[in-house]
Amino acid sequence: MAICRFFFARTTKKHYFCRRNMNYDSEQLIKAVEQSGIVIVRKVHGLFASNQDYVFPHIILTLTLSGHARAMYDMRTITHRKNDLAFIMPGHIMHPIDCSDDFSYTVFFISPKMFDDLRFHTFSHDYEKFNYAPVCSLTDDQAAHLLAIVDLLNVIANHTDEEFPHRYQALLAQLAVGYELLNCYRREQDKQWTENRRADIFNRFCDLVVKHYRESREIKYYAALLNLTPKYLSKVIQDAANISPAEWIEQYVTAQAKRLIETCATQTLQETAYMLGFSEPTSFYRYFKRITGITAKQYRDNHASLTH
């Protein structure tokens, strides 16, 4: 796994984000989102990488401008076409696969704090629906409306708090407008998912793993939280994602492990093991090697050699 890396060029009190050979600095990106609340890249060409798992601590929105691409979200394959808006919640797994030569999109990252504050500015609070169907197809007019809001958000975001004392509140207000428009645009699509019990179980399982993977990596633990038998849960996940719940949990835990190794350069592997909920570092080392085929130390060394 590699988290997308952003290159920063700093000028007078502002951050400007530039593409550089499809590689971005993940630590700088995370820090920038935490500091400013939101980071927007108006136009990106092509995938930043493919066939790798990504786990972000932020809310990510992408709006396809041209072409098409395939990606997996929580192990389900999704196609992105022109005017498709994807809303990815924090902690869930993204896995780009491939794209057309003309694929381009707008992307922005929202900090968890700003997203929590946004809840007090919106009338619609059913955010969990974005795990049911993270991609929404828009008309040309609807996409243009949301892009107009993105452009205004970009203008506001590129001011400092000293230049624009109410910058944060203005960002929240514009995000609230965009969110309410999105709710309106995807109303019919959402109705289809509320009646699908198996989709509901799969998405609740994904959310529970995101919240509790440090506490347990056992199928029976999540089956009990869902008031289901392990056998029935296994069938639902297998049908939805074509992998077993155990494999889903393993991929998620290793994706989180790789994220921590990549973004916390000064952290020891023992500390990483404890952060992931392993009682003994040796258990984590065996777990990581069994799933990835290499040791955690080899992964750390390989990543360090690529970034220096």
N, C-alpha and C positions, 0 to 999 in steps of 0.2 A: 504494500500500500504506500502511496505517496500522496500527501495533501497538496493541493494546488498552490503554487508559489507565486507571490506577487513581488515585482520589482518596484521600488519606490524612488522617485526623484523628488527631493525636497526643495521647495522654494518658499519664500517668505511666509512662514506660519501656516502653510497649507501642504496637504499631501496630494500628489498627482500619481495616478496608477498607470503604468505603461506595460504593454506586453513585450516580452523578450524571449523569442524562440520557444514559446509555449511553456516556459518554466517560470514559476513564481515562488517567492519566499514565504513559506507558511507561517513562520514565527512573526514576521512583519505584518502579514495579513491579519492574524489573530490580534496582535497588539493594536493595529489601526482600527479594527472593528470595535474593540473594547474602548478605545479612547474616543472615537467619534460617533459610535452608535450605529453607523451605517457606512458601507463602502459600495460604490457603484462603478462598474465598468460598462460604459455605454454600448460598446460593440466589440465582440470577441469573435475571431474567425477560427473555426475548427475546434476539435476537442483538445483540452490541455493534456490529456493522456488517455489511454484506453486499456481496458482489461485489467484494471486495478481497483481495489476497494478504497473508498473514501468515507471518512466519518468526520463531520464538521460539528463544532460546538455552536454554530450559528444557524439562524434561519436563512435559507438560500432561495432566491427567486430567479428564475430564468425565463426570458421571453424570446422565443425563436423568431429571428428576423428573416431568415431565408434558409433554403435547403431542408435537410432532415437528418436526424441522428437516432441511434438506438442506445439505450442505457438500461441498467437494472436499478430498481429502487426496492430495497428490502427483498432482494432476490427475485423480483418480478420484472420481466422485460417490458419496457415502455418505449414507444416511438414518439419522438418529438418532431413535429412538422411546423411549417410557417404559422405564426400566430398562436402557437401552443405556449401556455404559461405553466411552468412547473413551480410548485411550492413545496420545498423540502424542509421538514422539521428537524430540529437539532438531534444529533445522536443516531440518526438513521443512516443506513448504508447506501451510498451511491456507487455505481460501477459503470462508467462509460464503456461502450462497446465499439461503435464505429459511426461514421458520419459521411455525408456527401461532400464533395469538394467545395460546394458553395454554402456549407452550413455556417451560420453566424447567429449570434444571440446577444442579448443584454443580460447582465447578471448583477445582482446586488446581494450583499450580505448584511443581515440585521443582527445586532447583539441580542442575547437573551434578555438583558435588562430592558432594552428598548421594546422588545416584543412583549414583555410582561407589562410595561407601562402602556403599551398600545391597547391592551385589553380594557383599560379604563376609558378609552376614547372611542370604542366601537360599540355598536348595538348588537352585532352578531358575535357570539362567543364560541361557536362550534368549530374550533380549530382542529379538532381531531379528524374532521372529514378529509383533511389533506393527506392523511395516511390511507384513507380509503381509495382516493383517486388524486394523486399528486399533480396530474396534468389535466389542464382544462383547455379546450379548443375555443378560440375566440374568433369573431368576425374581424374583418379589416378595420371597421369603425371602432369596435371594442378594443382591439390592440392599439389603435392610434390614441384612444382616450387614456389608456394606461401608460403608454410611452410619454404622453404629455405630462403626466404626473411624475414619471421617472425623471424627465428632464428638469422639472421644477425641484424635485428632491436633490438632484445633482447640484443645482445652483446653490441651494441652501446648505448642503453638506460641505461644499468647498469654502464656506466662510468659517472663521474661528468664532468662539463664543464672545471674544472681545469685539469683533466686528459686528456680530449679530447676537445681541444679548439673549434673545428668545429663540435662538437657533434650534435647540432641542425640542421645544414645544411646537415650533413650526414644522419640524420633521414629523413629529407624532401626528399632527393635524393632517398633513398630506398623506401619510401612510394610512390613516383612518379612512380618508376619502377613497383611496385606492382599494382598501380592503372591502369596504362596503360595495363598491362597484363590482369587484370580483365576485362577491357573494351573489349579487344580482345576476351577473352574467352566467354563473354556473349552477343556477337554481335547479334547472331541469335535470342536469347531470347528477346532482347530489341526491335527487329523489330515487334514482335507480339503486344507489348504494345502501340506502337506509333499510331496504327490504332484503338485503343479501346477508343471511346469518353467517355463512361460512367466511365471507369477506370480513365481517365484523370480528369473528374469532381470530382470524389471521392478523388483523391490524391490532387488536388488543394484545395478542401474543407479542408482536413486535414492540409495542409500547412498553410492555412489562419487562421484556429483556433489556431494553434501553435503561429502564429505571432500576432493575434489580440484578443485573449480571454480576455485580461484585459480591452479591450475597449468595447466589446459587447459579450453577450451570447445569442443573438437573431438570430433565423434562417433567418429572413428577411434581416438582416445585411449581412450575408454571401451570400445569394441568390443575393443580389444587386451587391456585388463585383464580382460575377461570371456571372452577366447578365442573371440570370435565375429567374423563378418564385419560390417562396417558395414551392409550391406544387410539381413542377418537381424535385427540389433539394431533397425534402423529399423522393420521390420515388427512386431516384438514390442511396441515402445513405442507405435506407431501403434494397434495393436489394443487395448492395455491402456488408453491414456489419450486416444485419438483426436487426438493431436498427434504431431509428429515429435520425435525426440530433440533436434534442434537447437532447436525451439521450447520444449521442456521446459527445456533448459539456459538459454535466454534468459530465460524467466520466472523461473527460480530466481535467476539472477544479478541481474536487476533488482529482485526482491523483497529480496535481501540489500542491494543498493545503497540502496533506499528505507529499509530498516531503519537502516542506518548514518547516512543523512542525517537521519532523524528523531530518533535517540537520541544522536547526537554533534554537538550544536549548535556546539561550538567547533572542530570539525574542518573543514579546508578540503576542497573537492571534489577537489583534487589528492591529498590524503592518502587520501580515500575511494577514489580510483582505484587507488592503490598497494595499499591493503588488500584490494581485490578481485582483485588479481593482474594488473592492466593495466600494461604496461611504460611506457606513455605516457598521461598524463591525456587528451590529445586523442582517443585511441582509445576511452577510456571515454565521453567526451562524445558521440561519434558513435554508439556502441553504445546508450547510454541513450536518445538521441533517436529512433533508428531503431525501437526497440521500444515506447517509451511515447508517442511523438509530441510530447513536450515536452523541453526541455533539463533537465539536472540542476539548474542554477541556478534555473530556473522552478519546478521541483518543490520545491526548498528554500525559495524565497521564499513559495510558496503554503502550504507546511506552517507556516512561521513566522507567516504572517498569521492562520492558523486557531488557533494556540496562544497568541496574545497578545491 
